[in-house]
Structures are given as C-alpha cells and as structure tokens.
Amino acid sequence: MTAKAQNMGYLAWQCRRGIKEVEVILLPYFELFFTAAPDSEKQLFVKLLEEQDPDLFEWFTHRSIPDDKDLAEIVEIVLQKLATRS
C-alpha cells in the first residue's frame, strides 16, 4: 500500500470537497468502510480522491461513468456499500 493510503488524516482531508454532494459520498465511505477494505480497494479509493469534483459528481449521480475501468469499479463499490448501510 502506498504511503498516501496509510496517512489517514491526509485521506480524511481529501474526502472534504467543494461540492457537498461529493463530500457526502466520500466521507461516509471513508469513515465506515475504508479501514476494513482490502488493500486493492484502498488503492482504488486513493486514486479516486485524485479526481476532480465535477467528474466525481457526474459519476456518483450516474450521469456518466469513468473511462478508466478501475475508477468505474471503485465508484460502484463506494455507491453499493453506502446503499447497503443501515
């Protein structure tokens, strides 16, 4: 796992976004699921955090899908996990 993925404070800060609709997806996923996620999922999430807010908004609202298959995979993982939480 990369050093970035191991710095929890940095990652929590990266979940805070200018577009509130994006933040309300990223932050709960990070707080509820990131720690227990497999390393491969953590790496994909770190990659997702590098993307721009407008793109994330489009992906999280199903208006478009990422061209990158890894990003498409983590978007679906994040949305599915949040949809199943109680």
N, CA and C of each residue as an Amber inpcrd file, in Angstrom:
protein
   258
   0.8530000  -1.1730000   0.0000000   0.0000000   0.0000000   0.0000000
   0.9020000   1.2410000   0.0000000   0.4750000   2.2700000  -0.6850000
   1.2780000   3.4820000  -0.7890000   1.2710000   4.2570000   0.5240000
   2.2470000   5.1450000   0.6480000   2.3250000   5.9750000   1.8560000
   1.0850000   6.8490000   1.9850000   0.5690000   7.3420000   0.8440000
  -0.6490000   8.1600000   0.8770000  -1.8070000   7.3920000   1.4860000
  -1.9480000   6.1330000   1.1000000  -3.0620000   5.3190000   1.5860000
  -2.9300000   5.0360000   3.0740000  -1.7370000   5.1460000   3.6140000
  -1.5330000   4.8720000   5.0270000  -1.7420000   6.1070000   5.8980000
  -1.7550000   7.2980000   5.3110000  -1.9260000   8.5290000   6.0640000
  -3.4140000   8.8600000   6.1800000  -4.0230000   8.3850000   7.2280000
  -5.4710000   8.5100000   7.3940000  -5.9230000   9.9700000   7.5060000
  -5.1520000  10.7980000   8.1650000  -5.5220000  12.2060000   8.2890000
  -5.5440000  12.8960000   6.9380000  -4.5480000  12.6060000   6.1210000
  -4.4810000  13.1750000   4.7740000  -5.6850000  12.7270000   3.9560000
  -6.0090000  11.4500000   4.0270000  -7.1300000  10.9190000   3.2490000
  -8.4620000  11.5040000   3.7200000  -8.6240000  11.6270000   5.0160000
  -9.8620000  12.2210000   5.5350000 -10.0010000  13.6460000   5.0190000
  -8.9070000  14.3840000   4.9790000  -8.9460000  15.7530000   4.4720000
  -9.2890000  15.7610000   2.9820000  -8.7720000  14.8090000   2.2180000
  -9.0520000  14.7340000   0.7900000 -10.5180000  14.3940000   0.5030000
 -11.1980000  13.8020000   1.4620000 -12.6230000  13.4940000   1.3000000
 -13.4810000  14.7470000   1.4100000 -12.9500000  15.7900000   1.9960000
 -13.6750000  17.0600000   2.1140000 -13.5920000  17.7690000   0.7650000
 -14.7270000  18.1300000   0.2180000 -14.7730000  18.6750000  -1.1450000
 -15.5840000  19.9420000  -1.2200000 -15.3770000  20.6590000  -2.3080000
 -16.1170000  21.8850000  -2.5610000 -17.5540000  21.6140000  -2.9540000
 -17.7930000  20.4770000  -3.5630000 -19.1500000  20.0930000  -3.9360000
 -19.6860000  19.1720000  -2.8320000 -20.6480000  19.6700000  -2.0870000
 -21.1760000  18.9440000  -0.9220000 -21.7140000  17.5610000  -1.2960000
 -22.3280000  17.4430000  -2.4800000 -22.8840000  16.1630000  -2.9180000
 -21.7950000  15.1070000  -3.0890000 -20.5960000  15.5370000  -3.3750000
 -19.4640000  14.6150000  -3.4910000 -18.9460000  14.2560000  -2.0980000
 -18.8410000  15.2590000  -1.2550000 -18.3470000  15.0240000   0.1050000
 -19.2410000  14.0640000   0.8870000 -20.5640000  14.1540000   0.6980000
 -21.4660000  13.2820000   1.4470000 -21.3990000  11.8310000   0.9640000
 -20.6900000  11.5810000  -0.1080000 -20.4300000  10.2150000  -0.5540000
 -19.0630000   9.7620000  -0.0460000 -18.0460000  10.5830000  -0.2940000
 -16.6740000  10.2020000   0.0380000 -16.4430000  10.0380000   1.5380000
 -16.8770000  11.0050000   2.3130000 -16.5840000  10.9800000   3.7500000
 -17.2360000   9.8010000   4.4750000 -18.5160000   9.5170000   4.2690000
 -19.0970000   8.3490000   4.9340000 -18.4380000   7.0310000   4.5120000
 -18.1160000   6.8960000   3.2200000 -17.4200000   5.6810000   2.7970000
 -16.0990000   5.5640000   3.5570000 -15.3470000   6.6510000   3.5960000
 -14.0510000   6.6290000   4.2700000 -14.2060000   6.2650000   5.7440000
 -15.1320000   6.9030000   6.4140000 -15.3090000   6.6880000   7.8520000
 -15.8470000   5.2960000   8.1890000 -16.7060000   4.7510000   7.3400000
 -17.3610000   3.4750000   7.6540000 -16.6790000   2.2450000   7.0600000
 -16.0470000   2.3840000   5.9120000 -15.6010000   1.1920000   5.1870000
 -14.1190000   1.1440000   4.8400000 -13.4460000   2.2700000   4.8020000
 -12.0760000   2.2860000   4.2980000 -11.1340000   1.4030000   5.1050000
 -11.1590000   1.5090000   6.4070000 -10.2180000   0.7740000   7.2550000
 -10.3030000  -0.7340000   7.0460000 -11.4900000  -1.2720000   6.8840000
 -11.6690000  -2.7170000   6.7280000 -11.5570000  -3.1830000   5.2700000
 -11.4330000  -2.2550000   4.3490000 -11.3810000  -2.6200000   2.9250000
 -10.0720000  -3.3310000   2.5940000 -10.1010000  -4.2130000   1.6040000
  -8.8560000  -4.8370000   1.1560000  -7.9120000  -3.7780000   0.5740000
  -6.6280000  -4.0510000   0.5830000  -5.6420000  -3.0980000   0.0830000
  -5.9370000  -2.6540000  -1.3410000  -6.3940000  -3.5620000  -2.1840000
  -6.6810000  -3.1980000  -3.5780000  -7.7870000  -2.1420000  -3.6490000
  -8.7910000  -2.2790000  -2.8030000  -9.8810000  -1.2950000  -2.7650000
  -9.3850000   0.0410000  -2.2150000  -8.5320000  -0.0200000  -1.2090000
  -7.9630000   1.2100000  -0.6490000  -7.1790000   1.9640000  -1.7150000
  -6.3950000   1.2480000  -2.4850000  -5.6060000   1.8930000  -3.5370000
  -6.5020000   2.5400000  -4.5840000  -7.5870000   1.8720000  -4.9350000
  -8.5290000   2.4590000  -5.8880000  -9.1890000   3.7060000  -5.3100000
  -9.5150000   3.6800000  -4.0330000 -10.1380000   4.8380000  -3.4010000
  -9.1770000   6.0240000  -3.3790000  -7.9120000   5.7630000  -3.0880000
  -6.9030000   6.8290000  -3.1110000  -6.8090000   7.4130000  -4.5190000
  -6.8510000   6.5530000  -5.5200000  -6.8410000   7.0160000  -6.9200000
  -8.0790000   7.8690000  -7.2020000  -9.2260000   7.4630000  -6.6870000
 -10.4690000   8.2060000  -6.8750000 -10.3660000   9.6060000  -6.2810000
  -9.7220000   9.7210000  -5.1320000  -9.5930000  11.0140000  -4.4710000
  -8.7690000  12.0120000  -5.2820000  -8.0180000  11.5390000  -6.2460000
  -7.2090000  12.4220000  -7.0850000  -8.0310000  13.0750000  -8.1990000
  -9.2570000  12.6310000  -8.3740000 -10.1090000  13.1420000  -9.4530000
 -10.7700000  14.4630000  -9.0520000 -11.2160000  15.1910000 -10.0620000
 -11.8460000  16.4940000  -9.8570000 -13.3020000  16.3410000  -9.4030000
 -13.7540000  17.2930000  -8.5910000 -15.1170000  17.2730000  -8.0600000
 -16.2050000  17.1490000  -9.1300000 -16.1350000  17.9240000 -10.2190000
 -17.2060000  17.7950000 -11.2200000 -17.2980000  16.3870000 -11.8150000
 -16.1650000  15.7460000 -12.0150000 -16.1800000  14.3730000 -12.5290000
 -16.7880000  13.4250000 -11.5040000 -16.3760000  13.5660000 -10.2500000
 -16.9210000  12.7130000  -9.1920000 -18.4340000  12.8870000  -9.0900000
 -18.8900000  14.1240000  -9.1600000 -20.3290000  14.3900000  -9.0980000
 -21.0590000  13.6600000 -10.2260000 -20.5380000  13.7520000 -11.4340000
 -21.1540000  13.0760000 -12.5810000 -21.1970000  11.5610000 -12.3770000
 -20.1340000  11.0050000 -11.8670000 -20.0670000   9.5560000 -11.6660000
 -20.9880000   9.0960000 -10.5410000 -20.9950000   9.8250000  -9.4290000
 -21.8090000   9.4300000  -8.2810000 -23.3000000   9.5930000  -8.5460000
 -23.6500000  10.4450000  -9.4770000 -25.0630000  10.6430000  -9.8110000
 -25.4630000   9.8570000 -11.0600000 -24.6030000   8.9990000 -11.5080000
 -24.8440000   8.1310000 -12.6810000 -25.1250000   8.9120000 -13.9540000
 -24.6130000  10.1250000 -14.0530000 -24.7660000  10.9110000 -15.2780000
 -23.7410000  10.4800000 -16.3230000 -22.6420000   9.9180000 -15.8460000
 -21.6190000   9.3680000 -16.7300000 -20.8360000   8.3290000 -15.9400000
 -19.9890000   7.6020000 -16.6340000 -19.1180000   6.6220000 -15.9750000
 -17.6790000   6.9360000 -16.3550000 -16.7570000   6.6400000 -15.4690000
 -15.3520000   6.9080000 -15.7810000 -14.8770000   6.0570000 -16.9630000
 -13.9990000   6.6270000 -17.7700000 -13.3880000   5.8610000 -18.8520000
 -12.4270000   4.8160000 -18.3000000 -11.7980000   5.1370000 -17.1930000
 -10.8480000   4.2340000 -16.5390000 -11.6340000   3.1390000 -15.8150000
 -11.3750000   1.8830000 -16.1480000 -12.1530000   0.7850000 -15.5520000
 -11.9400000   0.6740000 -14.0450000 -10.7540000   1.0160000 -13.5660000
 -10.5000000   0.9770000 -12.1270000 -11.3500000   2.0170000 -11.3980000
 -11.4420000   3.2080000 -11.9810000 -12.2730000   4.2440000 -11.3670000
 -13.7490000   3.8580000 -11.4130000 -14.1760000   3.2750000 -12.5350000
 -15.5660000   2.8170000 -12.6320000 -15.8530000   1.7710000 -11.5560000
 -14.8940000   0.9010000 -11.3050000 -15.0610000  -0.1440000 -10.2910000
 -15.2010000   0.4530000  -8.8980000 -14.3310000   1.3870000  -8.5320000
 -14.3980000   1.9420000  -7.1800000 -15.6260000   2.8290000  -6.9980000
 -16.0590000   3.5030000  -8.0280000 -17.2990000   4.2900000  -7.9240000
 -18.4550000   3.3600000  -7.5670000 -18.5530000   2.2310000  -8.2490000
 -19.6340000   1.2850000  -7.9630000 -19.5020000   0.6720000  -6.5760000
 -18.2800000   0.3560000  -6.1660000 -18.0610000  -0.1980000  -4.8230000
 -18.5340000   0.7890000  -3.7640000 -18.1200000   2.0260000  -3.8970000
 -18.4890000   3.0640000  -2.9310000 -20.0030000   3.2310000  -2.8680000
 -20.6280000   3.3600000  -4.0280000 -22.0820000   3.5530000  -4.0520000
 -22.8290000   2.3460000  -3.5080000 -22.3760000   1.1350000  -3.8270000
 -23.0400000  -0.0670000  -3.3190000 -22.9150000  -0.1810000  -1.8150000
 -21.7310000   0.0780000  -1.2890000 -21.5470000  -0.0350000   0.1530000
 -22.3880000   0.9940000   0.8980000 -22.4430000   2.2000000   0.3850000
 -23.2580000   3.2200000   1.0460000 -24.7440000   2.9200000   0.9410000
 -25.1570000   2.3050000  -0.1470000 -26.5740000   1.9560000  -0.3230000
 -27.0190000   0.8660000   0.6390000 -26.0920000   0.0200000   1.0750000
 -26.4530000  -1.1080000   1.9420000 -26.2690000  -0.8110000   3.4240000
 -25.7400000   0.3670000   3.7540000 -25.5320000   0.6690000   5.1890000
 -26.8660000   0.9500000   5.8600000 -26.8800000   0.7000000   7.1280000
 -28.1240000   0.9240000   7.8960000 -28.1360000   2.2830000   8.5270000
